[in-house]
């Protein structure tokens, strides 16, 4: 069918607005935030659920879409808002930290544990 108006261009190809949909959920992507993987378009929600790293603290996807900031250490990842000391709950963003088995703690709490 010929696109006469209201089309969408993706990867230099024309699409009907109603045909340009998320590969997973089929939601229309025209005018929506989306990303792609393996040349296939996905809505932000499906991409997060299917492919994104998960926050160690809250287990929600870390997509980076919309400027989301996150911290990575070894094989673990946190949203900035979820990266805090396991003992005193102080934010560790931009601060040093110590690992205590699976926990991440601030230097002050680490000193108290040694006493």
N, CA, C and O of each residue as an XYZ file, in Angstrom:
460
protein
N       0.843     -1.174      0.000
C       0.000      0.000      0.000
C       0.895      1.247      0.000
O       1.889      1.289      0.726
N       0.568      2.220     -0.773
C       1.336      3.451     -0.911
C       1.130      4.335      0.316
O       0.013      4.474      0.815
N       2.226      4.933      0.797
C       2.141      5.872      1.914
C       1.957      7.261      1.318
O       2.856      7.793      0.666
N       0.795      7.835      1.546
C       0.507      9.159      0.985
C       0.670     10.264      2.017
O       0.981     11.400      1.659
N       0.463      9.948      3.306
C       0.659     10.950      4.356
C       0.790     10.259      5.701
O       0.333      9.130      5.880
N       1.422     10.950      6.646
C       1.507     10.452      8.017
C       2.412      9.255      8.198
O       2.237      8.493      9.148
N       3.369      9.070      7.317
C       4.274      7.937      7.433
C       5.387      8.180      8.434
O       5.550      9.284      8.954
N       6.146      7.131      8.692
C       7.277      7.164      9.612
C       8.489      6.649      8.844
O       8.371      5.713      8.052
N       9.645      7.251      9.072
C      10.873      6.752      8.461
C      11.727      6.114      9.543
O      12.009      6.736     10.567
N      12.136      4.879      9.317
C      13.010      4.154     10.240
C      14.079      3.463      9.407
O      13.767      2.696      8.496
N      15.342      3.736      9.722
C      16.474      3.180      8.975
C      16.359      3.513      7.482
O      16.620      2.676      6.617
N      15.964      4.748      7.213
C      15.804      5.251      5.841
C      14.757      4.499      5.027
O      14.789      4.523      3.797
N      13.842      3.842      5.701
C      12.752      3.124      5.031
C      11.419      3.728      5.463
O      11.240      4.017      6.646
N      10.483      3.926      4.543
C       9.162      4.454      4.918
C       8.257      3.361      5.498
O       8.265      2.221      5.033
N       7.484      3.728      6.513
C       6.530      2.818      7.162
C       5.194      3.527      7.308
O       5.163      4.742      7.506
N       4.099      2.802      7.215
C       2.807      3.341      7.635
C       2.894      3.504      9.151
O       3.522      2.684      9.822
N       2.283      4.534      9.693
C       2.293      4.741     11.152
C       1.777      3.508     11.879
O       2.346      3.101     12.892
N       0.705      2.912     11.370
C       0.099      1.758     12.047
C       0.925      0.477     11.889
O       0.704     -0.491     12.617
N       1.860      0.462     10.957
C       2.696     -0.728     10.734
C       4.016     -0.664     11.506
O       4.686     -1.682     11.684
N       4.387      0.536     11.962
C       5.648      0.680     12.694
C       5.386      0.396     14.167
O       5.000      1.291     14.919
N       5.597     -0.855     14.577
C       5.235     -1.312     15.919
C       6.405     -1.993     16.612
O       7.387     -2.376     15.976
N       6.282     -2.135     17.921
C       7.256     -2.857     18.732
C       7.293     -4.317     18.281
O       6.253     -4.945     18.083
N       8.485     -4.835     18.124
C       8.667     -6.223     17.699
C       8.049     -7.198     18.692
O       7.593     -8.273     18.301
N       8.028     -6.834     19.971
C       7.549     -7.755     21.006
C       6.054     -7.613     21.301
O       5.317     -8.598     21.248
N       5.602     -6.394     21.611
C       4.207     -6.216     22.064
C       3.273     -5.670     20.982
O       2.060     -5.610     21.179
N       3.828     -5.280     19.864
C       3.056     -4.748     18.731
C       2.457     -3.364     18.965
O       1.650     -2.909     18.155
N       2.828     -2.681     20.049
C       2.361     -1.316     20.303
C       2.940     -0.382     19.237
O       4.093     -0.535     18.833
N       2.146      0.575     18.788
C       2.615      1.536     17.795
C       3.775      2.351     18.363
O       3.719      2.812     19.503
N       4.809      2.521     17.572
C       5.980      3.284     18.000
C       6.010      4.694     17.417
O       6.903      5.475     17.744
N       5.058      5.025     16.569
C       5.016      6.360     15.967
C       4.866      7.407     17.070
O       3.882      7.397     17.809
N       5.831      8.298     17.179
C       5.802      9.354     18.187
C       6.197      8.898     19.579
O       6.096      9.682     20.523
N       6.644      7.655     19.743
C       7.015      7.107     21.057
C       8.531      6.921     21.151
O       9.233      6.870     20.140
N       9.017      6.822     22.397
C      10.427      6.486     22.597
C      10.609      5.010     22.270
O       9.808      4.168     22.675
N      11.666      4.713     21.538
C      11.945      3.317     21.226
C      13.434      3.158     20.973
O      14.154      4.143     20.810
N      13.881      1.946     20.942
C      15.261      1.619     20.600
C      15.229      0.360     19.755
O      14.165     -0.217     19.527
N      16.382     -0.059     19.295
C      16.388     -1.258     18.455
C      17.456     -2.235     18.918
O      18.432     -1.865     19.570
N      17.243     -3.464     18.567
C      18.224     -4.523     18.815
C      18.145     -5.467     17.621
O      17.057     -5.863     17.203
N      19.291     -5.819     17.083
C      19.353     -6.681     15.901
C      18.480     -6.137     14.774
O      17.796     -6.886     14.076
N      18.521     -4.800     14.612
C      17.772     -4.128     13.541
C      16.256     -4.158     13.730
O      15.521     -3.796     12.812
N      15.773     -4.581     14.902
C      14.331     -4.653     15.160
C      13.952     -3.602     16.195
O      14.632     -3.477     17.214
N      12.874     -2.837     15.959
C      12.471     -1.799     16.913
C      11.689     -2.377     18.107
O      10.872     -3.285     17.954
N      11.966     -1.825     19.295
C      11.276     -2.218     20.525
C      10.868     -0.959     21.278
O      11.613      0.021     21.299
N       9.690     -0.978     21.897
C       9.313      0.129     22.778
C      10.252      0.095     23.992
O      10.864     -0.934     24.278
N      10.359      1.211     24.694
C      11.273      1.304     25.833
C      10.939      0.264     26.898
O      11.846     -0.323     27.489
N       9.658      0.027     27.149
C       9.249     -0.919     28.186
C       9.671     -2.346     27.836
O      10.251     -3.041     28.671
N       9.388     -2.783     26.623
C       9.756     -4.150     26.217
C      11.266     -4.319     26.182
O      11.787     -5.353     26.601
N      11.974     -3.308     25.682
C      13.425     -3.408     25.634
C      13.986     -3.597     27.039
O      14.860     -4.435     27.259
N      13.473     -2.806     27.995
C      13.935     -2.930     29.372
C      13.673     -4.306     29.944
O      14.554     -4.899     30.566
N      12.477     -4.817     29.742
C      12.115     -6.127     30.286
C      12.888     -7.264     29.628
O      13.242     -8.236     30.294
N      13.147     -7.155     28.353
C      13.771     -8.257     27.616
C      15.295     -8.253     27.633
O      15.915     -9.315     27.688
N      15.911     -7.062     27.587
C      17.347     -7.018     27.329
C      18.193     -6.237     28.325
O      19.402     -6.457     28.394
N      17.610     -5.348     29.087
C      18.407     -4.451     29.929
C      19.000     -5.172     31.134
O      18.493     -6.194     31.595
N      20.098     -4.593     31.624
C      20.669     -5.066     32.884
C      19.677     -4.734     33.983
O      18.877     -3.809     33.848
N      19.731     -5.490     35.070
C      18.815     -5.279     36.196
C      19.560     -4.676     37.375
O      20.708     -5.024     37.650
N      18.892     -3.776     38.057
C      19.450     -3.149     39.252
C      19.564     -4.196     40.355
O      18.612     -4.927     40.627
N      20.726     -4.264     40.984
C      20.959     -5.214     42.066
C      20.035     -4.947     43.249
O      19.624     -5.884     43.933
N      19.705     -3.683     43.498
C      18.882     -3.330     44.654
C      17.388     -3.524     44.415
O      16.709     -4.140     45.237
N      16.865     -3.010     43.303
C      15.409     -3.030     43.092
C      14.955     -4.029     42.030
O      13.757     -4.272     41.878
N      15.894     -4.602     41.305
C      15.637     -5.596     40.257
C      14.871     -5.046     39.051
O      14.412     -5.821     38.213
N      14.727     -3.731     38.953
C      14.073     -3.133     37.785
C      15.117     -2.933     36.685
O      16.310     -2.832     36.972
N      14.668     -2.877     35.420
C      15.625     -2.704     34.323
C      16.345     -1.365     34.372
O      15.776     -0.352     34.780
N      17.603     -1.376     33.952
C      18.391     -0.161     33.786
C      18.541      0.031     32.284
O      19.326     -0.662     31.637
N      17.794      0.964     31.738
C      17.785      1.119     30.286
C      18.707      2.216     29.786
O      19.191      2.141     28.657
N      18.961      3.229     30.594
C      19.732      4.361     30.102
C      18.917      5.290     29.221
O      19.402      6.357     28.847
N      17.685      4.910     28.878
C      16.822      5.749     28.051
C      16.355      6.930     28.893
O      15.961      6.756     30.046
N      16.396      8.103     28.334
C      15.960      9.292     29.060
C      17.018      9.812     30.015
O      16.702     10.570     30.932
N      18.271      9.416     29.815
C      19.355      9.924     30.637
C      19.490      9.271     31.994
O      20.144      9.826     32.877
N      18.890      8.105     32.186
C      19.010      7.392     33.453
C      20.477      7.122     33.746
O      21.195      6.588     32.901
N      20.921      7.487     34.938
C      22.308      7.243     35.325
C      22.370      6.002     36.193
O      21.444      5.699     36.945
N      23.492      5.284     36.071
C      23.639      4.066     36.850
C      25.102      3.816     37.185
O      26.000      4.412     36.590
N      25.325      2.932     38.140
C      26.651      2.549     38.614
C      26.848      1.076     38.285
O      25.929      0.273     38.447
N      28.037      0.719     37.825
C      28.376     -0.690     37.608
C      29.636     -1.006     38.392
O      30.581     -0.217     38.400
N      29.652     -2.154     39.049
C      30.821     -2.626     39.782
C      30.849     -4.133     39.656
O      29.890     -4.819     40.012
N      31.962     -4.645     39.142
C      32.090     -6.062     38.844
C      30.914     -6.467     37.955
O      30.720     -5.843     36.911
N      30.144     -7.450     38.304
C      29.010     -7.860     37.458
C      27.679     -7.354     37.992
O      26.627     -7.888     37.639
N      27.713     -6.332     38.839
C      26.483     -5.800     39.424
C      26.244     -4.375     38.950
O      27.180     -3.652     38.608
N      24.972     -3.986     38.935
C      24.573     -2.671     38.437
C      23.485     -2.105     39.345
O      22.668     -2.849     39.887
N      23.484     -0.765     39.509
C      22.494     -0.080     40.337
C      22.043      1.195     39.649
O      22.840      1.849     38.977
N      20.763      1.563     39.808
C      20.333      2.923     39.480
C      21.048      3.836     40.473
O      21.327      3.414     41.595
N      21.348      5.064     40.090
C      21.975      5.995     41.034
C      21.168      6.097     42.328
O      21.741      6.138     43.417
N      19.834      6.138     42.208
C      18.977      6.273     43.389
C      18.980      5.032     44.273
O      18.518      5.096     45.412
N      19.481      3.918     43.788
C      19.476      2.657     44.546
C      20.854      2.302     45.101
O      21.000      1.288     45.784
N      21.863      3.122     44.818
C      23.235      2.802     45.215
C      23.546      3.446     46.560
O      23.992      4.592     46.625
N      23.306      2.696     47.632
C      23.543      3.222     48.968
C      24.119      2.144     49.874
O      24.082      0.955     49.558
N      24.656      2.590     51.011
C      25.276      1.702     51.997
C      24.237      0.732     52.552
O      23.137      1.134     52.929
N      24.597     -0.541     52.596
C      23.682     -1.565     53.105
C      23.451     -1.418     54.609
O      22.456     -1.921     55.131
N      24.359     -0.734     55.311
C      24.208     -0.578     56.763
C      23.471      0.699     57.151
O      22.455      0.638     57.843
N      23.972      1.857     56.712
C      23.392      3.132     57.162
C      22.491      3.792     56.119
O      21.871      4.817     56.403
N      22.411      3.227     54.935
C      21.540      3.696     53.846
C      21.965      5.047     53.254
O      21.162      5.684     52.571
N      23.195      5.500     53.495
C      23.720      6.725     52.903
C      24.023      6.479     51.427
O      24.524      5.415     51.063
N      23.722      7.454     50.583
C      24.032      7.328     49.155
C      25.538      7.179     48.963
O      26.328      7.874     49.603
N      25.922      6.271     48.082
C      27.335      6.059     47.780
C      27.725      6.623     46.414
O      28.850      6.417     45.959
N      26.809      7.328     45.763
C      27.101      7.915     44.453
C      28.235      8.926     44.612
O      28.136      9.859     45.409
N      29.297      8.736     43.860
C      30.438      9.637     43.904
C      31.326      9.466     45.119
O      32.218     10.283     45.345
N      31.104      8.419     45.910
C      31.889      8.176     47.126
C      32.601      6.839     47.018
O      32.264      6.000     46.183
N      33.577      6.663     47.864
C      34.232      5.368     47.969
C      33.324      4.396     48.699
O      32.412      4.810     49.416
N      33.567      3.114     48.522
C      32.780      2.093     49.211
C      33.626      0.839     49.375
O      34.657      0.669     48.722
N      33.171     -0.020     50.249
C      33.848     -1.281     50.557
C      32.861     -2.406     50.295
O      31.662     -2.252     50.527
N      33.362     -3.536     49.812
C      32.482     -4.699     49.664
C      32.589     -5.538     50.926
O      33.681     -5.761     51.447
N      31.464     -5.991     51.401
C      31.383     -6.868     52.570
C      30.536     -8.061     52.138
O      29.314     -8.059     52.286
N      31.200     -9.065     51.606
C      30.537    -10.192     50.956
C      29.664     -9.646     49.828
O      30.199     -9.051     48.892
N      28.373     -9.821     49.876
C      27.499     -9.320     48.811
C      27.106     -7.858     49.010
O      26.607     -7.223     48.081
N      27.324     -7.320     50.202
C      26.912     -5.949     50.510
C      27.951     -4.924     50.056
O      29.142     -5.219     49.954
N      27.470     -3.732     49.793
C      28.305     -2.563     49.512
C      28.077     -1.622     50.692
O      26.941     -1.263     51.000
N      29.174     -1.223     51.353
C      29.029     -0.352     52.526
C      29.985      0.836     52.426
O      30.997      0.790     51.727
N      29.632      1.893     53.141
C      30.459      3.095     53.153
C      31.692      2.857     54.033
O      31.681      1.960     54.875
N      32.748      3.646     53.848
C      33.961      3.471     54.655
C      33.708      3.609     56.160
O      34.345      2.923     56.959
N      32.783      4.492     56.548
C      32.501      4.680     57.976
C      31.917      3.405     58.591
O      32.331      2.991     59.674
N      30.966      2.791     57.906
C      30.375      1.546     58.415
C      31.387      0.407     58.381
O      31.352     -0.478     59.235
N      32.281      0.424     57.406
C      33.330     -0.603     57.334
C      34.249     -0.494     58.545
O      34.638     -1.509     59.123
N      34.604      0.748     58.938
C      35.451      0.952     60.121
C      34.755      0.441     61.374
O      35.385     -0.206     62.210
N      33.453      0.724     61.514
C      32.703      0.268     62.686
C      32.656     -1.252     62.757
O      32.689     -1.816     63.850
N      32.579     -1.920     61.620
C      32.536     -3.385     61.606
C      33.852     -3.982     62.078
O      33.871     -5.072     62.651
N      34.967     -3.266     61.839
C      36.286     -3.759     62.230
C      36.555     -3.576     63.713
O      37.434     -4.237     64.267
N      35.815     -2.692     64.365
C      36.046     -2.423     65.795
C      35.382     -3.458     66.659
O      35.472     -3.388     67.885
